Every structure is written in C-alpha cells, then in structure tokens.
Amino acid sequence: MRMRQPQSAVNLATFFNPQSAIPCARLPRVSERIYRDPVHNIIRLRTDTREGRLMISLVDAPEFQRLRRIKQLGLALFTYQGAEHSRFTHSLGVLHLITRVLDKLSESYQIDEEDRAAARAAALLHDIGHGSFSHVFEHVLGFHHETWTVRAVLDESTEINQVLRDYSPRLPQRVAEIIEGKFRPAFLAQLVSSQLDCDRMDYLLRDSLMTGAKYGIFDLEWIINALAVDEEHDRLYVTARGLYAVEEYLQARYYMFRQVYFHRTLRSAEVVLRAVLRRALELTAAGERVWCAPGTAFEKVLNRQSLSITDHLEMDDSDVFHLKQWQRADDALLADLARRFIGRRLFKAIDLDMPADARADFLAAARSSTARAGFDPGYYFIEDHAGDVPYYNYYTAQGTDARAHIYVEDGYARPRVREISEVSEAVRGLQQGYELHRVCFPPEVKSEIYALYHGTPSAATKTGD
C-alpha cells in the first residue's frame, strides 16, 4: 500500500468555457440493490461489479438471513419498546460504514482489491455466530459468538463459505483472519474490530435511535472524514481535526452503557431468562422431562449434546419461546420462572452502593431473607456484575494490541500520533469506568431487602425499578 499521488489540477477556464463544451452524454444507469435504513437512510449494494455481487450473495445466504430473527439488543425491548431491531439491520449498517470508510481511505492509499472485498465481507458477517437474544445464550451455554462466526465462515458446509470460495479460494481464511484480528494489513481488521470500528459506530447510533435514548449520538461524518492510516505502524489513527469527534464518540459509549446496556430492567430480564434456562438444563441432566420440539437443535441444547455448525445456525430467538410451554411444567420452580419471564414480572434490582466490607453481611442477610420467603436463592437471588457483558466495554487503552487503543494526531504544526488518553483529558476521565454490582430478587421480598439495604452504612438510595 502506498500514498496516491495527487491528480493534476483541472483547467477551470476550459471547464467553464461554453465554446469548448462537449455535449453531455447520458451514462448507463448503475445496477444496484437498495435497502432503506433508519440510521443511514439508503444503503446501496452494486449488482454490476464482482465485489457487489459477492456482498449480495452473502446477504441472501440463509446464515445471514437468520440474523433477521435475532434481536440486536437482546431483551432491551422489555425496557425500550422500540428496541425491536435485529442483527441483520445492524450488520448491513456496518457494511455500509466500512464501504464509506474504504472509499475515503482509497483517495489517499492504495488498497488491494481482494483485501477490500475481505474487509467488507468480514464487516457484513461479523455477527453471524450470535445465539438467541444475542449475548444471553452465551452466558448460559458458555460460548463466544466470535468462535461460531469463524466456524461458519470456514466450514465448507455453509453457503457463506461457498459464496466466499467462489469469489476466491483463499477468501474464507482471509475473512476469518480479519474477524480474529490476525489479518495484515492490520488497519483493515481494525475497521471491523477495534475501539474505533464500524461495528461500534453503527450500534451506538442504531441503539440510540431505536431505544429513544439520545446518549449515543456523535459526529459520525467528521470521524469518517478524519480517519487515516499510519503506514509505518500499520494502524488506523484520527487526524487532529477529529479529536473532539472521537471524544464525543467515547462519551456516547459511556452513557449508553450507563443508561441502556446496564439498565436495571433489561439486566433483570436477562437474569430471569438465564435462571429459566439453567433450571431446564438441570432438570434434563437429572433425567426429568422438559418439553421441547423434538428433533431440534434446542433439544440438543437441553440434553447438553455437542452442536454442529448447522445446529447452532438453526437456532434463533424463536427457540427461546419454548418457555411458553414451560409455564405449565410439572416442576413448580421452572413453571414460576417461565411465567415471570413471559408475563414480564421481573425481579427488582439494587445497586450495591455501600462500602466493600459491608457488602458481605448485606448479601448474606438478603439471601437468608429470600430463602425464608420460600424462594430458592440459587434462582431468585442473583448477583449481577458488569463483567457479564462480554462485548460492551469502556475504553481503557490496556495492553499492547493496537486494536485496544485509539490513536490521534496531536497538534497541527508538528503533529505526532499518540494514544488518545495521552492527549485528551476528557478521555482520561472516562477511563475511571463504572463498576456494576447489583442483586436481583423477586418483588415479593422487596420491602424486606430494601430495609436491609438502607440499614447498611453509607448505602445510597438507588432502589428504583
């Protein structure tokens, strides 16, 4: 890759001279497929280029169409009724953004044609490994969606693998390397997965719009305009004019965590769903019968059988609604938890805003209170930690991996590229982070646990619904 040389200037006198004008000829209409999008308005996919046809074939593959049936924000619709958007719409948005960024970078840098195709394909496919309700199933079954994404890309039984191989035999491996962050040139992988990537930029704007929370808005256009490549170190950076836009982007992430991704009701819904699934798994492990559609991948999940890539990609959010049948289960605990989830009778939650040495006593007393009320604390008194969120994280600039850092140009006169927290006081303030440590419990024991909570030293009054 090398810098492009500037083209020669246009002779404006000739350009505007009517005597030298050439009659305008109608150009052939561009062949394209159009998606109307609530965030980016119009997303265009060319059908008259080989790369464009590759993207359309990937979109049409059943593994990608499955993403229509997986909610982008999992159970956020229990809190924000508009949060019905899917991984499908988000993934199209990420493809749109990386296309725009690559077009912008191509004005200054030469990018290999197959590298560009690999980066766009990786952006489109980065979420195909997600399980039902996005991250919820990952906690219960102990997997990471990125592992399944790479398997889906590399496994020759999938249609997306066949489409990639038809374009180039080595394209599946190159796409997998981008998703795993092993690709060279590394800046292309950073566009797909880094602290300032097209994935995060799309989900912040999209989640903000669809939830109605305005915290996720930032100056996307200025960030795209300010992105550049540090060729010596093979990494992305932001030119000096984009510093404040990136500060705004990181602040948007921070507040979306606090107000949306860590919302009490959203997290409470996840706690209840995980409890239902855990109870069903324990019953089947003990030889009890739990209803499920026979011959399905979900039946294999309940019986803790290994899943093939075909099994994993068979499941989507609709499988979770086996829970509707579990409301009539013989097991009283399973039936009760299923009814609470289906009927949105969720747990209450308290943030443990108290000295660390007071938490153990409070937790022990609250757990005992829950048990005395007739609820099994293993299912009805659940601690919730921020560490349970595997992907949404604050910017901390930890480690040596360039993907974990955001680099910006410091100054105009004699600029140098530095990690953003070395330049920005606002970003240094955000790095203090936020510790989420809550307990969730049935509303039936709310008054007892609230009384215990307010009796602890220095406890705050964060006991809202």
TAFEN-V694274 format. One record per helix or strand. SS is the DSSP state (H for helix, E for strand). FROM is the first residue (numbers start at 1). TO is the last residue. Records with the same first field share a line. If there is no record, write none. Layout:
SS->FROM-TO / FROM-TO
This chain:
E->3-3 / 32-37 / 41-46 / 71-71 / 86-86 / 109-109 / 131-131 / 134-134 / 227-230 / 235-238 / 348-351 / 381-385 / 407-410 / 416-419 / 437-441
H->12-15 / 18-20 / 50-60 / 62-69 / 76-78 / 87-105 / 113-125 / 136-141 / 145-154 / 159-167 / 171-180 / 186-192 / 198-211 / 214-216 / 220-226 / 240-261 / 264-285 / 297-302 / 309-314 / 317-320 / 323-326 / 332-342 / 356-372 / 377-380 / 386-388 / 402-404 / 420-422 / 425-430 / 443-454
